[in-house]
């Protein structure tokens, strides 16, 4: 289940603040009605807090962790 290249469950990302996050899941990617069921990236920080953003907002502030 990949919404965009690199954006997949278990992928690691670095926020522009320097903190790291792990994608847990991509929500509503199979919904036919994106207006009522928009796509979300659900992700967790290293202290266990869970967050959700649209893919566009997520990618605007994150870069993939390489290696």
N, C-alpha and C positions, 0 to 999 in steps of 0.2 A: 504494500500500500504506500505508494510514493506520490505526493502532491507535486513536489518540485524536486529537481535533482539535489540530493544530499539531505533533504528534509524528510527524515524517516524516524520511526521509533528507535530508541537507543542511541541516536546520534548525539554528539556533544557539541555545544556551542559556547562561544565566549561573547559576553555582553560588552558593549563599549566601555563599561565601568570596570571591566577586568574580572567580573564574576563568571563562573561557569554554570551551565545548565544542561540538563539531559531531556530530550524530547521523550515523552511518555507515549503519546498517541496523536494521531491526526483525526479530529472529530468531523463528522458529517461529510466526509469526502465522497460518499456514495449517494448523498441526498439529491434528488431531482430538483427540489425547490430551494435553491441557494438563498433566495430572499428570506424565507422563513427559517431555513436551517443553514446558516452561514458556516463556512469552514473555520476551524480553530486548530491551533497548535497548542496542545496541553503539555506543559513542561515543568520540571522540578529543579529547584536550586540544590546546592550541595548540603544545605541544612534541612532539607525535606519539605520546604514550602512549595506548594503547587500553584501554577499560574496558567493563564490561557490568553492567547492573543490571536488575531487574524494572521494568516501567513504573511501578509504584506507588512504588518506592524512588527511581527517577530523578525523578519529578515532585514528590516530597516535598522535594527539595533544590534544584530548578532552577526558573528562570522563563525564558520565551521571550525572546530578544533581539528587540526591535521596531525596525524601520527599519534 
